[in-house]
Amino acid sequence: MLADEDVAELVTMLADPAAGTATLYLSGTGVFATPPIYDHTVHAAVGDGYGYLSHWDLNNDLAYSRGEPDSPGLASEREKFPAGSGLSLASFRAALTELLHTGQRPSAVEWAGAA
């Protein structure tokens, strides 16, 4: 499991303008196979001072973090985050920390379904 300071370092790395989108694959069910079966997929990115998250798991359809209403959209090589989905960096860090501690969709933020 990642420590809180590892999450802070990840956020710092994602804030680099040359950074892309991080893709996190998690298995919260304890089901393993070769290759592993991942039941959570999270895309995380930072742009324009906001953190962006998308999340999908076996129990939840693809959704984006519901962030600051005036945050711009962010298009990356893996994901197109809609306008209004950008979180403050503090909220972004809290959501990532919760995700990595619980293995579940973070409840620290609200989620909106993909359009």
N, C-alpha and C positions, 0 to 999 in steps of 0.2 A: 504494500500500500504506500502511496506517496504521502510524504509529510506536508504540512501546510506550507513550509518554506519552498518545497518543490513546486507547489501550485503557483506560488508567487513568482518563482523563476520561469515557469511556463508562460505566465501572463506577460512577464517582461520580454521573453523571447518572441511571443506573438505580436507584441507591440512594435517590434522592429519593422520598418517599412518594407524590408525585403522578405519578411516572413510570409508564408502562405497560411492555409487553413490546417489546423491540427485535426486529425481524425482519431477518435478514441473508440476502441472496440472493447466492450465489457461483457463478461459472462456472469450474471448475477444468479443464475439458476443452478449452478453446480453441474451443468451438463457439459461434458467434454467429449470430444471426438478427435479424430485425426483427419483433416485439420480441425482445430478447435471450432466449435459452434458459438458464435457470439450473438447474444440476444439483445444487446444495446449498441446503437451506433450514435455517436455524438460528433458533430463538427463544431469546432471552436475557432474563432478568429477575432482579431482586434483591428480596428480601423477608425480613424478620425476621433480617437479618444474614447471609443465605445467598445465593449465586448459583445460578441455575437455568438449565440448558441442555437443549434438545431438538435433535436433528439428524436429517436425512434426506438421503440422496443417491442417485444412480443405482445404487450398489453396496450400499447399506445401508438396511434398513427404518428406520422411525421409531424412535428410541431416546432415552432420557433419561439424563442424567448420573447415575451412581451416586455419591451423596454421603454425607454424614454420616447414619448410621442414625436418629438422633433428630431430623433436620430435618423441619419440618412440610411438608405439601403446599402448593402455591401455585396458586391459580386466577387467571388473567388473562383479558383479553378475547380473547386468541388461543390460549391454551394452558392445559392443566390439568396442572401438574407434580405427580407423585405424591410422597407422603411418602417421605423417605429419598433424594430426588434433589438436595437442596440441598448445594452445595459451599461450603467456606470461601471467603471472598472472594479469598484468595491463589490458591487452586486455580482459581477461576472466571477470574481475570485471566490465569493461565498458559494455560488452555485456549483462551480467546479469542485470546490472542497467538499461540499455535500455529496455530489455525485461520486467522488472517489472514496468517500467514507461509507456511503450507504449502498452503492451500486444500483441506485434507483434514480428515476427522473427527479431532479432537484425540485423541492417544494419551496425553496427560497425565492423563486421567481414564478411569475405566471406564464402560461404557455398558450399560444394561439395556433390553431391548425393551419396547415399549408393551404394556400389558395388554389 
